[in-house]
């Protein structure tokens, strides 16, 4: 490949450093937001699952007490 062709190829992808940094910062911000949303969703699901299981345990305890008081 001749020097002229290489120079043309490099200029084709030449971008401003500040524009590149701004784009990277935007991507980082988007990733941060996605991470926050995922974290909140996962925490909510874990909390909901824990509360559901705790409710079931308490219902079972209540039924056991009730059954033992009948005998």
HELIX and SHEET records of a PDB file:
HELIX    1   1 UNK A    3  UNK A   12  1                                  10    
HELIX    2   2 UNK A   17  UNK A   70  1                                  54    
END                                                                             
